[in-house]
């Protein structure tokens, strides 16, 4: 297997893009990635998307976007893994280049969530849950995370305030990210006074409905030799693990086995440990997912994830900086695109171009994309060379 490098990154600002469809958003991100790389023509395109066929009435995005980008004739497919679709598309690109079957792979994650009315988006997100045993009972995706959060608070004797630091940190970091949706600080008081959605999950525990696209170009060391201005960022690991879709089927609701297994496989592949990670772009779709991800990934003991946040250890100057550009909570969570945004944020840190959000001496970053309520977990470790 060949070493694979990120050779170009691009993204659109996240928000409500009423005047742009899926293909235009994807093209804008891909255009920026090709400009960044200096390359114009990939051999293959991998598109991460979850809900376009449901919300926009458009499937077959691989061919649609490749054609719109002027790449007619290349390989192109769409990859779906619920909210981990972007991470899965990135992994497909990494494997294609590593195998030698593709020299340059383009990866784009794109989602247009504001094309649907509230109920349509909620039902679309619920397709990440078990239709026969959860959704048919009327449960929403927010409610599933609320059940996990309720159990976590009960087992560890915590109040809701314990989760505030995750939201405060994400919003603080988003202030200096021009591509973030919510560039505004929040306080503990604002968090505690936020509208309750599904107790104990409130509005500020939750990532927003939004639109956006992020893209990367992947290639080999040989490609980099022809790009003298490029800053080499190598993919050390890209691993996938699953758990049951229905949370009632889990052996341990709070253990997050898929997160633990995916992270452990990534550490083993990269020959690293959690202590080697300088930046962690975790999947903070809800505050509870940030807490259990830190624990299952080996950064905190069980029940101590919220303390890591409240003690400042997840800040830009802390022991394990997370959500360095705002995360899903404040940068935004256009679900099929999120996994690629995480890669773009990680690469930005490793290149040393994160400006006011730069983590000092960051050389190794981990990005973890979660589909469903901890069901499909794809973990990537990247390093600057």
C-alpha positions as CSV (number, residue, x, y, z in Angstrom):
1,X,0.0,0.0,0.0
2,X,1.2,3.5,-0.9
3,X,1.4,6.5,1.4
4,X,-1.4,9.0,0.8
5,X,-1.3,12.7,1.2
6,X,-3.8,15.6,1.4
7,X,-2.6,17.9,-1.5
8,X,-5.5,20.4,-1.6
9,X,-8.4,21.6,0.6
10,X,-11.4,23.7,0.0
11,X,-14.7,24.6,1.7
12,X,-17.7,26.9,1.5
13,X,-18.9,28.9,4.4
14,X,-21.7,27.0,6.3
15,X,-25.1,28.6,6.4
16,X,-28.4,28.8,4.6
17,X,-27.6,28.8,0.9
18,X,-31.0,29.5,-0.6
19,X,-29.5,30.5,-3.9
20,X,-27.2,27.5,-4.4
21,X,-28.0,23.8,-5.0
22,X,-26.1,20.7,-4.2
23,X,-24.0,20.7,-7.3
24,X,-23.0,24.3,-7.0
25,X,-22.0,24.0,-3.4
26,X,-19.9,20.9,-4.2
27,X,-18.3,22.6,-7.2
28,X,-17.3,25.7,-5.1
29,X,-15.5,23.5,-2.6
30,X,-13.9,21.4,-5.2
31,X,-12.8,24.5,-7.1
32,X,-11.0,25.8,-4.0
33,X,-9.4,22.4,-3.4
34,X,-8.0,22.3,-7.0
35,X,-6.8,25.8,-6.8
36,X,-5.1,25.0,-3.5
37,X,-3.4,21.9,-4.9
38,X,-2.5,23.3,-8.3
39,X,-4.1,20.2,-9.9
40,X,-7.1,20.4,-12.2
41,X,-8.1,16.8,-13.1
42,X,-8.5,14.0,-10.7
43,X,-8.9,10.3,-11.6
44,X,-11.9,9.7,-9.4
45,X,-14.4,11.6,-7.3
46,X,-16.0,10.4,-4.1
47,X,-19.0,12.3,-2.8
48,X,-20.2,12.1,0.8
49,X,-23.9,12.8,1.1
50,X,-26.8,11.6,3.3
51,X,-30.1,13.3,2.3
52,X,-30.0,14.9,-1.1
53,X,-32.3,12.3,-2.6
54,X,-34.8,12.9,0.2
55,X,-34.6,16.7,0.6
56,X,-33.5,17.9,-2.8
57,X,-34.9,15.1,-4.9
58,X,-31.5,14.5,-6.4
59,X,-29.6,11.3,-6.3
60,X,-26.7,10.1,-8.5
61,X,-24.5,12.9,-7.1
62,X,-21.2,11.4,-8.2
63,X,-21.9,11.7,-11.9
64,X,-23.9,15.0,-11.4
65,X,-21.1,16.8,-9.6
66,X,-18.2,15.4,-11.7
67,X,-20.0,16.5,-14.9
68,X,-20.7,19.9,-13.5
69,X,-17.1,20.3,-12.5
70,X,-16.0,19.5,-16.1
71,X,-14.6,16.1,-15.3
72,X,-16.8,14.0,-17.6
73,X,-15.2,10.6,-18.1
74,X,-13.7,10.1,-14.6
75,X,-14.8,7.6,-12.0
76,X,-17.4,9.0,-9.7
77,X,-19.6,7.6,-6.9
78,X,-21.7,8.7,-3.9
79,X,-20.9,7.3,-0.5
80,X,-23.6,7.2,2.3
81,X,-23.0,6.3,5.9
82,X,-25.5,8.6,7.6
83,X,-23.7,11.5,9.4
84,X,-20.4,9.8,8.7
85,X,-20.9,10.0,4.9
86,X,-18.1,12.6,4.5
87,X,-15.7,10.5,6.5
88,X,-16.6,7.4,4.5
89,X,-16.1,9.2,1.2
90,X,-12.7,10.4,2.4
91,X,-11.8,6.8,3.5
92,X,-12.8,5.6,0.0
93,X,-10.5,8.1,-1.6
94,X,-7.6,7.2,0.7
95,X,-8.0,3.5,-0.1
96,X,-8.2,4.1,-3.8
97,X,-5.0,6.1,-3.9
98,X,-3.2,3.7,-1.4
99,X,-4.1,0.7,-3.5
100,X,-2.5,2.2,-6.6
101,X,-5.8,2.1,-8.6
102,X,-6.1,5.9,-8.5
103,X,-3.3,8.5,-8.7
104,X,-5.3,11.6,-7.7
105,X,-8.7,11.4,-5.9
106,X,-11.1,14.2,-5.2
107,X,-13.4,13.9,-2.2
108,X,-16.3,16.3,-1.5
109,X,-18.8,16.2,1.2
110,X,-22.0,18.2,0.5
111,X,-25.4,18.6,2.1
112,X,-28.3,21.0,1.4
113,X,-30.5,20.7,4.5
114,X,-32.4,23.9,4.2
115,X,-34.2,22.6,1.1
116,X,-36.6,20.8,3.4
117,X,-39.2,22.1,5.9
118,X,-38.5,21.3,9.5
119,X,-40.4,18.1,9.7
120,X,-38.8,16.8,6.5
121,X,-35.3,17.4,7.8
122,X,-36.1,15.8,11.1
123,X,-37.5,12.7,9.4
124,X,-34.5,12.6,7.1
125,X,-32.1,12.7,10.0
126,X,-34.1,9.9,11.7
127,X,-33.2,7.6,8.8
128,X,-29.9,7.2,10.6
129,X,-31.8,5.4,13.4
130,X,-33.5,2.0,13.2
131,X,-36.7,2.4,11.2
132,X,-38.4,-0.8,12.5
133,X,-37.5,-0.6,16.1
134,X,-36.9,3.1,16.9
135,X,-38.4,5.5,14.3
136,X,-41.7,3.7,14.1
137,X,-42.2,4.4,17.8
138,X,-41.9,8.2,17.0
139,X,-38.4,8.7,18.3
140,X,-36.3,11.5,16.7
141,X,-32.6,11.6,16.4
142,X,-32.4,14.3,19.1
143,X,-34.5,12.1,21.4
144,X,-32.0,9.2,21.0
145,X,-29.1,11.5,22.1
146,X,-31.3,12.8,24.9
147,X,-31.7,9.2,26.2
148,X,-28.0,8.7,26.1
149,X,-27.4,12.0,27.9
150,X,-30.0,11.1,30.6
151,X,-28.3,7.9,31.3
152,X,-24.9,9.5,31.4
153,X,-26.1,12.2,33.9
154,X,-27.7,9.5,36.0
155,X,-24.7,7.1,36.1
156,X,-22.2,9.9,36.8
157,X,-24.4,12.0,39.0
158,X,-24.1,15.2,36.9
159,X,-26.3,18.1,36.2
160,X,-26.8,19.7,32.8
161,X,-24.4,22.5,33.5
162,X,-21.5,20.0,33.3
163,X,-21.9,20.0,29.5
164,X,-21.8,23.8,29.0
165,X,-18.1,24.0,28.5
166,X,-18.3,22.0,25.2
167,X,-20.6,24.6,23.7
168,X,-18.7,27.5,25.1
169,X,-15.4,26.2,23.7
170,X,-16.9,25.5,20.2
171,X,-18.5,29.0,19.9
172,X,-15.3,30.6,21.2
173,X,-13.3,28.9,18.4
174,X,-15.9,29.7,15.8
175,X,-15.6,33.5,16.3
176,X,-12.3,33.5,14.3
177,X,-13.5,31.1,11.6
178,X,-14.9,33.0,8.6
179,X,-16.6,29.8,7.4
180,X,-18.5,29.1,10.6
181,X,-22.2,29.5,10.9
182,X,-22.3,30.8,14.5
183,X,-19.5,33.3,15.1
184,X,-20.6,34.4,18.5
185,X,-19.5,33.7,22.1
186,X,-21.9,32.1,24.5
187,X,-22.0,31.9,28.3
188,X,-22.9,29.3,30.9
189,X,-26.0,31.4,31.7
190,X,-27.1,31.4,28.0
191,X,-26.6,27.7,27.9
192,X,-28.7,27.0,31.0
193,X,-31.5,29.3,29.7
194,X,-31.6,27.8,26.2
195,X,-34.8,26.3,24.9
196,X,-35.3,22.7,25.8
197,X,-35.7,20.4,22.7
198,X,-35.8,16.9,24.2
199,X,-34.8,16.9,27.9
200,X,-32.0,17.1,28.8
201,X,-30.8,18.2,25.3
202,X,-31.4,21.9,24.8
203,X,-30.9,24.2,21.8
204,X,-27.2,24.9,22.6
205,X,-26.4,21.2,23.1
206,X,-27.4,20.7,19.4
207,X,-25.7,21.4,16.1
208,X,-27.7,23.4,13.5
209,X,-29.5,22.5,10.3
210,X,-27.5,24.1,7.5
211,X,-25.9,23.8,4.1
212,X,-22.3,23.5,3.1
213,X,-19.6,21.6,1.2
214,X,-15.9,20.8,1.9
215,X,-13.4,19.1,-0.4
216,X,-9.9,17.6,-0.4
217,X,-7.6,16.3,-3.1
218,X,-5.5,13.2,-2.3
219,X,-2.4,12.0,-4.0
220,X,1.0,10.3,-3.5
221,X,4.5,11.5,-2.6
222,X,5.2,11.5,-6.4
223,X,2.4,14.0,-7.0
224,X,3.8,16.2,-4.2
225,X,7.2,16.3,-5.8
226,X,5.6,18.2,-8.7
227,X,4.0,20.7,-6.2
228,X,6.9,22.5,-4.6
229,X,4.7,24.9,-2.6
230,X,2.7,22.1,-1.0
231,X,2.9,21.4,2.7
232,X,2.9,17.6,3.0
233,X,0.2,16.1,5.3
234,X,0.1,12.3,5.3
235,X,-2.8,10.1,6.3
236,X,-1.4,7.7,8.9
237,X,-4.7,5.9,9.6
238,X,-8.3,5.7,8.4
239,X,-10.3,3.2,10.2
240,X,-14.0,2.2,10.5
241,X,-16.0,0.4,13.1
242,X,-19.7,-0.1,13.7
243,X,-22.1,-0.8,16.6
244,X,-25.9,-1.7,16.5
245,X,-28.1,1.0,14.8
246,X,-30.7,0.7,17.6
247,X,-29.3,1.9,20.8
248,X,-31.4,-0.6,22.8
249,X,-29.4,-3.4,21.2
250,X,-26.0,-2.1,22.7
251,X,-24.1,-4.2,25.2
252,X,-23.1,-0.9,27.0
253,X,-25.0,2.3,26.1
254,X,-22.3,4.6,27.3
255,X,-19.3,2.5,26.3
256,X,-19.5,3.6,22.6
257,X,-17.9,0.5,21.3
258,X,-17.7,1.7,17.7
259,X,-15.9,4.8,18.8
260,X,-13.5,2.9,21.0
261,X,-12.8,0.2,18.3
262,X,-12.4,2.7,15.5
263,X,-10.0,4.9,17.6
264,X,-8.0,1.9,18.8
265,X,-7.6,0.6,15.3
266,X,-6.4,4.0,14.2
267,X,-3.8,4.2,17.0
268,X,-2.5,0.7,16.1
269,X,-2.3,1.5,12.4
270,X,-0.5,4.8,13.1
271,X,1.6,3.3,15.9
272,X,0.6,6.1,18.2
273,X,-1.3,6.6,21.4
274,X,-3.8,9.3,22.6
275,X,-1.0,11.2,24.2
276,X,0.6,11.8,20.7
277,X,-2.5,13.6,19.3
278,X,-2.2,17.4,19.2
279,X,-5.6,18.2,17.8
280,X,-8.9,16.2,17.9
281,X,-11.7,17.2,15.6
282,X,-14.5,15.2,17.3
283,X,-18.1,14.7,16.3
284,X,-19.9,17.2,18.6
285,X,-23.3,17.0,17.0
286,X,-24.6,17.0,20.5
287,X,-22.7,17.8,23.7
288,X,-23.2,14.3,25.0
289,X,-21.4,12.9,22.0
290,X,-18.4,15.1,22.7
291,X,-18.2,13.7,26.2
292,X,-18.4,10.0,25.3
293,X,-16.1,10.5,22.3
294,X,-13.3,11.8,24.5
295,X,-13.7,8.9,26.9
296,X,-14.1,6.1,24.3
297,X,-11.1,7.5,22.3
298,X,-8.9,7.3,25.3
299,X,-8.5,11.0,26.3
300,X,-10.5,10.7,29.5
301,X,-11.6,8.0,31.9
302,X,-15.2,7.0,31.8
303,X,-17.4,9.6,33.4
304,X,-14.6,12.3,33.2
305,X,-15.3,13.7,29.7
306,X,-17.2,16.7,31.0
307,X,-14.5,17.5,33.5
308,X,-11.9,17.6,30.7
309,X,-14.0,20.3,29.1
310,X,-14.8,22.3,32.3
311,X,-11.1,22.3,33.4
312,X,-10.1,23.9,30.1
313,X,-8.2,20.9,28.7
314,X,-10.1,21.0,25.4
315,X,-9.2,24.6,24.6
316,X,-6.8,25.7,22.0
317,X,-4.1,25.8,24.7
318,X,-5.3,22.7,26.6
319,X,-4.1,19.2,26.7
320,X,-6.3,18.0,23.8
321,X,-7.8,20.9,21.8
322,X,-11.1,19.9,20.2
323,X,-13.5,21.6,17.7
324,X,-10.7,24.0,16.9
325,X,-12.6,25.9,14.2
326,X,-16.0,25.6,15.9
327,X,-16.8,22.0,15.5
328,X,-20.2,20.7,14.4
329,X,-21.9,22.8,17.1
330,X,-20.7,26.3,16.0
331,X,-19.0,25.8,12.6
332,X,-22.1,23.8,11.6
333,X,-23.1,20.3,10.7
334,X,-24.3,19.8,7.1
335,X,-24.4,16.1,7.8
336,X,-22.9,14.5,4.7
337,X,-20.2,17.2,4.5
338,X,-19.1,17.2,8.1
339,X,-16.5,14.5,7.9
340,X,-14.7,16.4,5.1
341,X,-14.9,19.7,7.0
342,X,-13.2,17.9,9.9
343,X,-10.3,16.9,7.6
344,X,-10.1,20.4,6.2
345,X,-9.9,21.8,9.8
346,X,-7.3,19.2,10.8
347,X,-5.1,19.9,7.7
348,X,-5.4,23.7,8.4
349,X,-4.0,23.1,11.9
350,X,-1.2,20.9,10.6
351,X,-0.2,23.4,7.9
352,X,0.0,26.1,10.6
353,X,-2.6,28.3,8.8
354,X,-5.3,28.4,11.4
355,X,-4.5,32.1,12.3
356,X,-5.9,33.0,15.7
357,X,-7.1,29.4,16.2
358,X,-3.7,27.9,15.6
359,X,-2.7,25.1,18.1
360,X,1.0,25.6,18.9
361,X,3.3,23.0,17.4
362,X,0.5,20.9,16.0
363,X,2.0,18.0,14.0
364,X,-0.5,15.1,14.5
365,X,-4.3,15.5,14.3
366,X,-7.2,13.1,14.6
367,X,-10.6,13.5,13.0
368,X,-13.5,11.3,14.0
369,X,-16.8,11.2,12.1
370,X,-19.8,9.5,13.7
371,X,-22.9,8.2,11.8
372,X,-26.0,7.6,13.8
373,X,-26.0,7.7,17.6
374,X,-22.5,6.1,17.7
375,X,-23.2,3.5,15.1
376,X,-20.7,4.1,12.3
377,X,-17.4,5.6,13.4
378,X,-14.6,6.6,11.0
379,X,-11.4,7.8,12.6
380,X,-8.5,9.4,10.7
381,X,-5.0,10.3,11.9
382,X,-3.0,12.8,9.9
383,X,0.5,14.1,10.4
384,X,2.6,17.0,9.0
385,X,5.9,15.8,7.5
